[in-house]
Amino acid sequence: MDMTGERLSPPARIAIVGAAVVIVLAGLQAATSIIGPLLVAVFFAMITAPVMTWLTRRGVPPVLAAGMVVVGLIGVLTGMIAFLGAALTGFVRSLPQYQASLDEQIAVFQSLLSEYGITPGVIQIGDYIDQGFVFQQVAGIARQVGSITVDAFIVFVGIGFLLLEAPRIAAVIRQRLGAESSPYRHLAQSGRLLIDYVVVRTKVNLITGVGTGLFLAVLGVDFAVLWGFIAFVLSYVPYIGLVVAAIPPTLLALIEFGPAGAVAVIAAVALIDAAAENLVLPRMAGRDLNLSPFVVLFSVVFWGLIFGAVGVFLAIPLTIAVKLFLESWDETRWIGELLGAGEQRR
């Protein structure tokens, strides 16, 4: 069919655009090992840019200011790793004690069943734990430490260079696109929105993590501070993260206090999560930061399939960037509006 001088039909355009999107996404997935650290570097460079600006306005040389920001990030990360390492070491050392306690509870349960004529075989939790598999997984994690260290080095170096180059890059983009052009305004807005998102998300996560830790401490669950910290970190993954973070303390409560303790933890975490996500977050987040709950859940799965763990943690910032990109043109603005929640911008 000769398409010369004729416009493509809407179905043909949709098919072409869809094919192009699939090809781009396949390329991004294949290059995850390269793009993942770059995305992390860009993300942290954007959210630390205000600190860089604050330092330079007070007379700190740009190179020194960028170094101070990177060193600060390294210090925070090192502190987090040290805390997790110490806490998890104590938890691992306590595993035999928890295993013995769980075996006792299972024995009581079997005795109760025997009273009703049910005679199950003797169950020992240790019989179902493949020690070789556990050590194999630990060894695999140890082997990945080198790769993670290299990626972290690339990320921190990238953050430093991005912070130094940000003013020049912004000036070039402003000059080429025009300060009043829609793409430039949306690009500048995306930077502000990402910073706002991180600030709001961190505040909500603090509420979630502190609330979870305090409840577990009051209940008497061991390592309550550790589980609260993990809840704070994993809450950057909406809906799914806190569910994953609640699994270890729920199992501990089951071992220490029986089914009632486990149910109490599940109920408390569910209430804390519902309050944080449905009451606190909508009040603190602006309209542009609000996304449809389905879009939030889908974005976590989608970006996780594309970029792995990096995509899971950066799912919402990436979706916000895509939303603003789509709203930059009249033809795609309606798609960007579909991603939002509540009243749309006029």
Secondary structure, DSSP 8 states (H G I E B T S, - for coil): ---TTS---HHHHHHHHHHHHHHHHHHHHHTHHHHHHHHHHHHHHHHHHHHHHHHHHTT--HHHHHHHHHHHHHHHHHHHHHHHHHHHHHHHHTHHHHHHHHHHHHHHHHHHHHHTT-------GGGG--HHHHHHHHHHHHHHHHHHHHHHHHHHHHHHHHHHHHHHHHHHHHHHH-TTSHHHHHHHHHHHHHHHHHHHHHHHHHHHHHHHHHHHHHHT-TTHHHHHHHHHHHTTSTTHHHHHHHHHHHHHHHHHH-HHHHHHHHHHHHHHHHHIIIIIHHHHS-GGG-B-HHHHHHHHHHHHHHHTHHHHHTHHHHHHHHHHHHTTSTTTHHHHHHHB-SS---
